[in-house]
Amino acid sequence: MTNAARKIDHETRLIPRSRLTRFPLNRTIDTTDPRYIELRESIRAEGITTPLIVRPTTATNLFEIVAGESRALIATELGIDELLCVIREDLDEDDDALRVGAIENLQRVDLTPLDEAELYERMRANRDHLDHAERTPEQVASLLGKSPTHVRQRLRLVDLLEPMKAFARRRCIDAGGLLAIAQTSPAAQKNMLAPIEVLLKNQPTVTRADVTRLLQQGVTRDLSTVPWDLTDGTLVPYHVPCSVCTERAGGEAQRELLDVVREVVGSDVCLNGVCFGDHQSAAWARKSVEARAMGMKVLSPKRSSEVLKHGAPAHDSGFYLA
């Protein structure tokens, strides 16, 4: 039977609101979201024009809402007693219901990049009923007809700091900007919060170009000229070597780094300023010990800046500057 034929076979009828229950695997609706409020006003004026998708439950005469929970909640608020529903008898597996609900939501015009990311995360976390393992991004992509690269990129947004997610929900940062921010460490994201707030006082949206400038102004650190061996795993014992760190853009561990980030930060930089600082301090501490062992005099950073006001090297004079 073709997909078209199966669609024709699905019964559509009015169902009392009292017989509709939520599907537990769907996300909780935020009734303060501006999009929810806008939908409520639209339904108040025009009614509900799109049927809900529901499936029968094991309880007698009850149906779970696979897609359209916001419309059902608004119906309750506005006193609408019956809702037009498409009944999907074929969605007896949670997995199938989640997939159909996801596809329905992906077709929404008001879907944000974070909405999409959280949708993929629910699909990924819902264990496959055959082997009970969490799905890979590739499996999620196959189920929803998306490219694996697109799904992997969107899933990065799930780990954004909550304040960044709040910006995303308000559509304050465009998709390119969010993907670039998602590549940085939590510490780097915290450093960007205040500058983003400042930008938003003068413009409605922070763009990829804005994030580019923020990244270039201090979130990233150049690794091409650092005074330590990037493969040294003993320099900072609680950190992995820079050569294999996932927060090193351009390194082996970042072969799948987003193009947008590579363009922003360059070919070989550290995306974690705190970690970079730890390595920098440890490298200079080690070199200070080596210098003293060679009979050199080690100056403090303050004293060295006084002696070398123009930044000239002093190694030839018998001094070692920390």
SENUKOL-407024 format. One record per residue: residue number from 1; x, y, z of N, C-alpha, C in turn. Coordinates in steps of 0.05 Angstrom, whole numbers, plus 5000, padded with zeros to 4 digits. Last residue first. Layout:
! residues N
R   num    n_X    n_Y    n_Z   ca_X   ca_Y   ca_Z    c_X    c_Y    c_Z
R   NUM      X      Y      Z      X      Y      Z      X      Y      Z
...
This chain:
! residues 322
R   num    n_X    n_Y    n_Z   ca_X   ca_Y   ca_Z    c_X    c_Y    c_Z
R   322   6200   5717   5658   6176   5701   5661   6152   5717   5654
R   321   6260   5724   5625   6236   5738   5634   6212   5720   5635
R   320   6325   5718   5642   6303   5703   5632   6278   5715   5642
R   319   6388   5749   5624   6362   5749   5639   6342   5731   5626
R   318   6430   5749   5590   6432   5733   5614   6408   5733   5632
R   317   6421   5776   5544   6434   5791   5565   6438   5775   5591
R   316   6393   5744   5510   6421   5747   5504   6436   5761   5527
R   315   6339   5750   5528   6353   5724   5533   6383   5728   5529
R   314   6306   5792   5521   6329   5796   5539   6345   5771   5543
R   313   6270   5824   5467   6278   5800   5482   6303   5805   5498
R   312   6228   5882   5476   6252   5870   5464   6260   5845   5480
R   311   6183   5913   5491   6180   5885   5485   6204   5871   5473
R   310   6190   5963   5509   6184   5960   5481   6182   5931   5472
R   309   6204   5957   5562   6181   5973   5555   6172   5970   5527
R   308   6232   5918   5598   6228   5916   5569   6203   5931   5561
R   307   6228   5933   5651   6254   5931   5638   6252   5932   5608
R   306   6173   5930   5660   6187   5955   5665   6214   5956   5651
R   305   6162   5878   5649   6149   5898   5632   6162   5926   5636
R   304   6191   5853   5689   6199   5849   5661   6187   5870   5643
R   303   6162   5866   5734   6189   5877   5731   6198   5875   5702
R   302   6114   5838   5724   6114   5867   5728   6141   5879   5722
R   301   6131   5785   5720   6119   5798   5697   6119   5828   5699
R   300   6197   5780   5749   6168   5778   5751   6156   5791   5726
R   299   6255   5748   5722   6241   5772   5730   6211   5766   5732
R   298   6307   5707   5736   6280   5708   5727   6265   5732   5739
R   297   6372   5698   5715   6355   5713   5733   6327   5715   5721
R   296   6405   5634   5705   6393   5659   5695   6376   5672   5717
R   295   6425   5585   5717   6438   5609   5729   6427   5635   5719
R   294   6397   5542   5701   6419   5550   5684   6433   5576   5694
R   293   6356   5541   5737   6376   5519   5738   6400   5525   5721
R   292   6327   5584   5719   6342   5586   5744   6363   5565   5746
R   291   6306   5561   5672   6324   5585   5670   6340   5588   5696
R   290   6273   5520   5691   6296   5514   5673   6316   5536   5673
R   289   6236   5551   5718   6252   5532   5733   6277   5525   5717
R   288   6214   5579   5675   6227   5594   5697   6246   5575   5713
R   287   6190   5539   5646   6213   5552   5634   6229   5568   5655
R   286   6148   5526   5681   6168   5506   5674   6194   5519   5663
R   285   6120   5574   5679   6130   5565   5705   6153   5544   5700
R   284   6105   5577   5626   6124   5596   5636   6136   5588   5663
R   283   6070   5532   5625   6093   5533   5607   6114   5553   5617
R   282   6030   5547   5661   6047   5523   5667   6072   5523   5650
R   281   6008   5591   5636   6020   5594   5662   6039   5571   5668
R   280   5989   5566   5589   6008   5588   5587   6023   5591   5613
R   279   5952   5529   5609   5976   5519   5594   5997   5541   5593
R   278   5914   5565   5631   5927   5544   5648   5953   5534   5635
R   277   5899   5593   5584   5913   5607   5606   5927   5588   5624
R   276   5872   5551   5558   5896   5564   5545   5912   5578   5567
R   275   5829   5544   5592   5849   5523   5589   5875   5534   5577
R   274   5804   5594   5584   5813   5586   5610   5834   5564   5609
R   273   5791   5595   5529   5810   5614   5540   5821   5606   5567
R   272   5781   5551   5482   5777   5552   5511   5798   5570   5524
R   271   5795   5545   5431   5769   5556   5435   5762   5559   5465
R   270   5856   5558   5399   5843   5546   5422   5816   5560   5426
R   269   5871   5548   5329   5867   5565   5353   5854   5549   5374
R   268   5885   5545   5268   5896   5531   5291   5894   5549   5316
R   267   5856   5574   5227   5863   5545   5223   5873   5531   5248
R   266   5801   5617   5248   5826   5610   5235   5832   5580   5236
R   265   5751   5633   5266   5774   5632   5285   5800   5625   5272
R   264   5715   5635   5221   5716   5656   5242   5743   5656   5257
R   263   5722   5590   5191   5726   5616   5178   5729   5638   5199
R   262   5710   5552   5229   5737   5552   5218   5742   5579   5204
R   261   5657   5563   5237   5676   5568   5259   5704   5569   5248
R   260   5634   5549   5188   5630   5576   5198   5650   5582   5220
R   259   5646   5494   5183   5659   5514   5166   5657   5542   5177
R   258   5654   5458   5244   5637   5472   5225   5653   5492   5209
R   257   5697   5402   5248   5691   5430   5257   5674   5444   5235
R   256   5713   5352   5240   5685   5358   5232   5677   5386   5241
R   255   5764   5350   5261   5761   5347   5232   5733   5354   5222
R   254   5786   5358   5311   5765   5376   5301   5761   5374   5271
R   253   5828   5328   5324   5803   5321   5338   5780   5339   5328
R   252   5869   5352   5295   5859   5326   5286   5832   5320   5299
R   251   5853   5423   5292   5868   5400   5300   5855   5374   5290
R   250   5820   5465   5281   5840   5459   5261   5857   5435   5268
R   249   5810   5485   5346   5801   5487   5319   5824   5483   5300
R   248   5807   5451   5402   5828   5462   5385   5817   5462   5356
R   247   5773   5423   5433   5769   5452   5432   5792   5466   5417
R   246   5789   5371   5436   5766   5377   5419   5760   5407   5417
R   245   5859   5358   5434   5837   5370   5448   5814   5377   5428
R   244   5905   5338   5415   5882   5320   5412   5857   5333   5425
R   243   5943   5378   5423   5942   5364   5397   5917   5347   5393
R   242   5941   5393   5476   5928   5410   5456   5924   5396   5429
R   241   5929   5337   5519   5947   5354   5503   5931   5370   5482
R   240   5879   5347   5571   5891   5331   5550   5910   5349   5534
R   239   5889   5366   5640   5880   5372   5613   5893   5353   5593
R   238   5914   5356   5687   5885   5352   5686   5873   5360   5659
R   237   5968   5369   5679   5960   5341   5682   5930   5336   5679
R   236   5998   5406   5636   5976   5411   5654   5962   5383   5657
R   235   6044   5377   5616   6045   5405   5623   6023   5413   5643
R   234   6039   5327   5597   6047   5330   5625   6047   5359   5634
R   233   6029   5322   5543   6007   5316   5561   6013   5319   5591
R   232   6048   5355   5488   6057   5350   5515   6033   5346   5534
R   231   6037   5372   5438   6033   5344   5443   6039   5336   5472
R   230   6051   5425   5435   6023   5419   5434   6017   5389   5440
R   229   6100   5452   5475   6095   5431   5456   6066   5422   5457
R   228   6100   5524   5481   6099   5497   5492   6093   5477   5470
R   227   6092   5579   5468   6118   5569   5477   6117   5541   5490
R   226   6053   5588   5407   6055   5584   5436   6082   5572   5444
R   225   6039   5599   5355   6065   5610   5365   6068   5606   5395
R   224   5990   5576   5342   6012   5572   5324   6039   5581   5334
R   223   5946   5585   5372   5964   5563   5381   5989   5561   5364
R   222   5911   5641   5393   5927   5630   5372   5946   5609   5383
R   221   5846   5637   5422   5875   5642   5427   5891   5627   5405
R   220   5781   5668   5427   5800   5649   5416   5828   5657   5422
R   219   5755   5711   5449   5746   5684   5457   5767   5663   5449
R   218   5772   5761   5429   5783   5750   5455   5774   5723   5463
R   217   5755   5779   5380   5763   5799   5400   5773   5787   5427
R   216   5736   5738   5350   5762   5749   5343   5773   5768   5364
R   215   5686   5731   5372   5705   5710   5374   5733   5720   5369
R   214   5662   5780   5358   5665   5773   5387   5686   5751   5390
R   213   5661   5776   5302   5677   5797   5315   5682   5790   5345
R   212   5627   5732   5296   5654   5731   5286   5672   5751   5300
R   211   5580   5752   5316   5593   5731   5331   5622   5729   5322
R   210   5569   5787   5273   5573   5798   5300   5588   5778   5318
R   209   5562   5751   5232   5584   5770   5230   5590   5782   5258
R   208   5515   5725   5249   5541   5710   5247   5564   5728   5246
R   207   5481   5773   5290   5486   5757   5266   5511   5741   5268
R   206   5430   5786   5334   5459   5784   5332   5465   5765   5309
R   205   5375   5830   5324   5387   5803   5321   5417   5805   5320
R   204   5360   5883   5331   5341   5862   5339   5354   5834   5340
R   203   5404   5931   5363   5395   5916   5339   5378   5892   5348
R   202   5418   5954   5411   5418   5971   5387   5409   5957   5361
R   201   5417   5916   5449   5404   5942   5456   5402   5959   5431
R   200   5446   5875   5429   5417   5873   5427   5403   5898   5435
R   199   5498   5888   5444   5491   5889   5416   5460   5890   5413
R   198   5495   5878   5499   5500   5905   5490   5491   5908   5461
R   197   5487   5822   5499   5466   5839   5510   5470   5868   5501
R   196   5537   5808   5478   5513   5802   5463   5490   5820   5473
R   195   5572   5822   5520   5573   5836   5494   5549   5831   5476
R   194   5552   5785   5560   5549   5814   5563   5552   5829   5537
R   193   5565   5734   5536   5538   5741   5544   5534   5772   5545
R   192   5617   5718   5527   5602   5731   5505   5575   5742   5513
R   191   5634   5692   5572   5647   5717   5564   5632   5732   5543
R   190   5604   5646   5569   5598   5665   5590   5610   5692   5583
R   189   5630   5621   5526   5602   5630   5523   5595   5651   5544
R   188   5679   5609   5550   5678   5628   5528   5650   5639   5523
R   187   5661   5571   5587   5674   5596   5596   5673   5617   5574
R   186   5642   5530   5553   5623   5545   5571   5635   5571   5580
R   185   5675   5538   5488   5672   5526   5515   5652   5542   5531
R   184   5645   5536   5422   5663   5547   5442   5657   5534   5469
R   183   5608   5519   5386   5634   5507   5384   5653   5516   5407
R   182   5564   5551   5393   5563   5524   5403   5589   5510   5402
R   181   5576   5596   5364   5578   5598   5393   5579   5570   5405
R   180   5565   5577   5312   5592   5585   5319   5596   5586   5349
R   179   5511   5568   5315   5528   5546   5310   5557   5552   5316
R   178   5492   5621   5325   5488   5600   5345   5507   5576   5341
R   177   5505   5645   5276   5517   5654   5301   5515   5633   5322
R   176   5472   5617   5241   5501   5617   5237   5515   5625   5262
R   175   5420   5632   5261   5430   5604   5261   5460   5602   5259
R   174   5422   5692   5302   5415   5677   5278   5428   5649   5279
R   173   5393   5711   5363   5418   5703   5349   5411   5686   5325
R   172   5342   5718   5381   5360   5741   5383   5387   5736   5369
R   171   5298   5685   5386   5308   5691   5359   5327   5716   5360
R   170   5286   5667   5435   5276   5694   5429   5284   5703   5401
R   169   5316   5621   5436   5286   5619   5436   5273   5645   5429
R   168   5368   5642   5438   5359   5627   5414   5329   5626   5413
R   167   5370   5665   5489   5373   5683   5465   5362   5668   5440
R   166   5365   5618   5517   5344   5638   5520   5345   5658   5496
R   165   5412   5593   5505   5388   5581   5495   5364   5601   5496
R   164   5446   5627   5533   5448   5626   5503   5423   5614   5491
R   163   5431   5613   5585   5427   5641   5575   5428   5643   5545
R   162   5447   5557   5585   5418   5565   5586   5414   5594   5577
R   161   5497   5540   5537   5489   5550   5563   5460   5559   5562
R   160   5487   5486   5491   5491   5514   5496   5484   5520   5525
R   159   5476   5434   5477   5494   5438   5499   5501   5467   5504
R   158   5444   5436   5433   5432   5426   5457   5449   5432   5481
R   157   5474   5450   5389   5460   5471   5403   5448   5462   5430
R   156   5491   5403   5367   5511   5418   5383   5497   5440   5399
R   155   5450   5387   5334   5452   5375   5361   5472   5389   5379
R   154   5461   5413   5286   5440   5423   5303   5442   5412   5332
R   153   5504   5381   5268   5508   5409   5273   5486   5420   5292
R   152   5479   5331   5261   5501   5334   5280   5506   5363   5288
R   151   5441   5345   5221   5432   5336   5248   5454   5339   5268
R   150   5475   5358   5178   5456   5377   5189   5447   5370   5217
R   149   5501   5309   5171   5517   5333   5178   5498   5354   5190
R   148   5460   5274   5155   5473   5270   5180   5489   5295   5190
R   147   5402   5306   5128   5429   5298   5124   5442   5294   5152
R   146   5336   5277   5137   5355   5299   5138   5383   5288   5133
R   145   5294   5241   5145   5300   5250   5119   5318   5275   5118
R   144   5286   5218   5194   5272   5243   5189   5278   5255   5161
R   143   5316   5172   5196   5288   5171   5203   5272   5195   5194
R   142   5367   5191   5184   5354   5173   5166   5324   5172   5171
R   141   5379   5223   5229   5377   5235   5202   5362   5217   5183
R   140   5381   5184   5268   5361   5204   5269   5357   5217   5242
R   139   5427   5157   5249   5401   5143   5250   5378   5162   5252
R   138   5466   5196   5255   5461   5185   5229   5434   5171   5228
R   137   5467   5205   5310   5457   5226   5293   5450   5216   5265
R   136   5443   5143   5340   5465   5160   5331   5452   5183   5314
R   135   5401   5128   5396   5406   5130   5368   5430   5148   5362
R   134   5414   5084   5450   5408   5111   5440   5417   5113   5411
R   133   5388   5018   5448   5411   5036   5449   5402   5063   5439
R   132   5352   4976   5442   5351   4992   5467   5375   5010   5470
R   131   5344   4948   5396   5368   4941   5411   5371   4959   5436
R   130   5289   4961   5384   5301   4935   5376   5326   4928   5392
R   129   5274   5010   5398   5260   4988   5411   5271   4961   5403
R   128   5322   5059   5414   5311   5041   5393   5299   5016   5406
R   127   5306   5109   5461   5321   5085   5454   5307   5068   5433
R   126   5309   5175   5452   5289   5154   5454   5301   5128   5443
R   125   5351   5208   5440   5350   5196   5467   5330   5174   5470
R   124   5340   5224   5387   5364   5209   5393   5363   5194   5420
R   123   5291   5251   5393   5293   5227   5376   5317   5210   5382
R   122   5309   5292   5426   5288   5273   5436   5288   5248   5419
R   121   5345   5316   5391   5355   5304   5416   5335   5285   5427
R   120   5312   5336   5351   5331   5315   5344   5341   5301   5369
R   119   5287   5375   5384   5271   5354   5371   5289   5330   5363
R   118   5329   5408   5395   5316   5393   5417   5299   5371   5407
R   117   5339   5429   5344   5360   5414   5358   5348   5396   5380
R   116   5292   5456   5333   5300   5434   5316   5320   5416   5330
R   115   5295   5495   5372   5272   5477   5372   5279   5452   5356
R   114   5341   5521   5354   5342   5506   5380   5318   5487   5382
R   113   5324   5545   5306   5345   5525   5306   5347   5508   5331
R   112   5251   5547   5310   5277   5559   5313   5298   5537   5311
R   111   5194   5548   5269   5213   5531   5283   5240   5545   5286
R   110   5153   5571   5241   5164   5586   5264   5185   5570   5280
R   109   5134   5536   5204   5150   5559   5194   5163   5574   5217
R   108   5138   5466   5211   5129   5492   5221   5146   5514   5211
R   107   5160   5419   5197   5147   5433   5175   5135   5460   5184
R   106   5176   5395   5243   5197   5405   5225   5185   5422   5202
R   105   5129   5375   5263   5140   5399   5275   5161   5412   5257
R   104   5122   5329   5232   5101   5350   5232   5113   5376   5242
R   103   5167   5301   5246   5164   5309   5219   5144   5332   5217
R   102   5154   5291   5301   5178   5306   5293   5175   5317   5265
R   101   5109   5259   5297   5107   5285   5310   5130   5303   5303
R   100   5132   5215   5272   5111   5229   5258   5108   5257   5270
R    99   5168   5199   5314   5178   5206   5287   5157   5223   5272
R    98   5134   5187   5356   5154   5208   5359   5164   5218   5332
R    97   5107   5144   5334   5092   5168   5341   5111   5192   5344
R    96   5148   5107   5329   5134   5116   5305   5119   5142   5310
R    95   5161   5100   5383   5181   5109   5364   5169   5120   5339
R    94   5117   5077   5406   5125   5105   5413   5144   5117   5393
R    93   5074   5041   5363   5100   5043   5376   5106   5072   5382
R    92   5026   5051   5337   5025   5037   5363   5052   5037   5377
R    91   5004   5081   5293   5026   5091   5310   5025   5078   5337
R    90   4960   5068   5263   4985   5054   5257   5008   5062   5276
R    89   4918   5100   5274   4917   5073   5286   4944   5059   5283
R    88   4912   5163   5280   4932   5145   5269   4933   5119   5284
R    87   4863   5208   5264   4869   5185   5282   4888   5166   5268
R    86   4862   5276   5265   4868   5253   5247   4877   5230   5266
R    85   4810   5317   5292   4834   5301   5295   4837   5280   5273
R    84   4782   5376   5315   4784   5358   5292   4811   5344   5293
R    83   4755   5380   5380   4776   5386   5362   4777   5366   5339
R    82   4709   5412   5426   4716   5390   5407   4738   5399   5388
R    81   4707   5457   5459   4702   5431   5470   4709   5408   5452
R    80   4741   5513   5477   4733   5498   5454   4731   5469   5462
R    79   4758   5550   5516   4732   5536   5519   4723   5522   5495
R    78   4808   5571   5514   4787   5586   5501   4760   5573   5503
R    77   4839   5533   5541   4838   5560   5551   4815   5576   5540
R    76   4831   5488   5507   4822   5487   5535   4819   5516   5546
R    75   4857   5507   5462   4828   5500   5460   4816   5500   5489
R    74   4908   5510   5480   4894   5535   5474   4864   5530   5473
R    73   4919   5455   5482   4921   5472   5507   4905   5498   5503
R    72   4915   5442   5428   4897   5430   5448   4896   5446   5474
R    71   4956   5471   5405   4929   5476   5397   4909   5465   5417
R    70   4999   5445   5429   4994   5473   5434   4965   5481   5427
R    69   4996   5394   5407   4990   5397   5435   4985   5426   5442
R    68   5005   5373   5356   4984   5393   5360   4977   5399   5389
R    67   5016   5304   5351   5023   5331   5341   5000   5350   5345
R    66   4996   5265   5385   5022   5262   5373   5033   5288   5363
R    65   4959   5258   5440   4965   5278   5420   4993   5274   5410
R    64   4922   5198   5451   4946   5214   5456   4951   5233   5433
R    63   4855   5187   5472   4874   5189   5450   4898   5206   5459
R    62   4805   5142   5499   4824   5164   5502   4844   5163   5479
R    61   4771   5098   5500   4761   5124   5490   4780   5147   5494
R    60   4806   5064   5550   4782   5065   5533   4774   5094   5526
R    59   4876   5061   5545   4853   5069   5561   4829   5072   5542
R    58   4914   5055   5507   4903   5030   5519   4879   5036   5536
R    57   4897   5102   5455   4913   5093   5478   4901   5067   5488
R    56   4904   5123   5386   4888   5111   5408   4907   5102   5431
R    55   4933   5186   5369   4933   5157   5366   4917   5146   5390
R    54   4930   5246   5327   4927   5231   5352   4929   5201   5347
R    53   4941   5309   5304   4946   5281   5298   4946   5267   5325
R    52   4892   5361   5292   4912   5348   5308   4917   5320   5298
R    51   4880   5402   5233   4873   5380   5251   4897   5371   5268
R    50   4878   5471   5230   4894   5448   5223   4888   5425   5243
R    49   4848   5513   5249   4845   5506   5221   4860   5481   5213
R    48   4812   5536   5302   4834   5517   5295   4829   5506   5267
R    47   4795   5607   5296   4790   5579   5303   4814   5562   5296
R    46   4806   5660   5288   4800   5644   5265   4791   5615   5271
R    45   4814   5685   5338   4802   5700   5316   4791   5682   5294
R    44   4837   5647   5371   4814   5662   5381   4799   5676   5358
R    43   4879   5632   5339   4857   5613   5342   4832   5627   5353
R    42   4910   5679   5344   4901   5670   5318   4877   5651   5320
R    41   4921   5678   5398   4905   5701   5387   4894   5694   5360
R    40   4952   5631   5400   4926   5633   5416   4909   5656   5404
R    39   4996   5645   5370   4978   5624   5361   4951   5626   5375
R    38   5019   5684   5404   5009   5692   5377   4990   5671   5366
R    37   5032   5651   5447   5013   5673   5451   5001   5682   5424
R    36   5070   5619   5423   5046   5607   5434   5024   5628   5437
R    35   5108   5657   5410   5095   5642   5388   5070   5629   5398
R    34   5126   5674   5460   5111   5693   5443   5096   5679   5420
R    33   5116   5631   5514   5131   5635   5489   5114   5653   5471
R    32   5087   5616   5557   5096   5644   5557   5111   5651   5531
R    31   5079   5562   5554   5056   5580   5548   5063   5609   5549
R    30   5115   5514   5529   5119   5539   5544   5098   5558   5536
R    29   5102   5445   5534   5096   5470   5520   5101   5494   5539
R    28   5150   5394   5536   5131   5410   5551   5127   5437   5537
R    27   5156   5349   5480   5167   5369   5498   5144   5384   5512
R    26   5133   5280   5481   5134   5307   5469   5145   5327   5490
R    25   5128   5234   5510   5154   5240   5498   5156   5267   5484
R    24   5074   5231   5527   5095   5237   5546   5122   5244   5534
R    23   5023   5264   5496   5042   5243   5491   5067   5249   5508
R    22   4964   5282   5533   4990   5288   5521   5007   5263   5517
R    21   4896   5266   5512   4918   5267   5532   4944   5273   5518
R    20   4828   5276   5502   4854   5279   5491   4875   5282   5513
R    19   4777   5279   5520   4787   5252   5514   4815   5253   5502
R    18   4764   5332   5526   4767   5316   5551   4778   5288   5546
R    17   4752   5349   5475   4778   5356   5487   4784   5339   5512
R    16   4721   5302   5432   4720   5320   5455   4747   5325   5467
R    15   4735   5303   5363   4739   5288   5388   4737   5308   5411
R    14   4716   5296   5296   4716   5313   5320   4717   5296   5345
R    13   4760   5259   5251   4734   5265   5264   4737   5284   5287
R    12   4787   5217   5204   4787   5244   5214   4760   5251   5226
R    11   4825   5158   5194   4799   5170   5201   4803   5198   5212
R    10   4866   5141   5141   4865   5151   5168   4839   5166   5173
R     9   4865   5127   5087   4852   5109   5106   4850   5120   5134
R     8   4897   5166   5063   4868   5166   5058   4853   5149   5078
R     7   4947   5149   5079   4937   5174   5089   4906   5176   5085
R     6   4953   5102   5050   4951   5100   5079   4940   5126   5091
R     5   4957   5122   4998   4934   5106   5005   4930   5104   5036
R     4   5006   5148   5002   4982   5164   4996   4957   5148   5004
R     3   5041   5106   5009   5037   5125   5031   5012   5142   5027
R     2   5011   5044   4984   5027   5069   4982   5022   5087   5006
R     1   5017   4976   5000   5000   5000   5000   5018   5025   5000
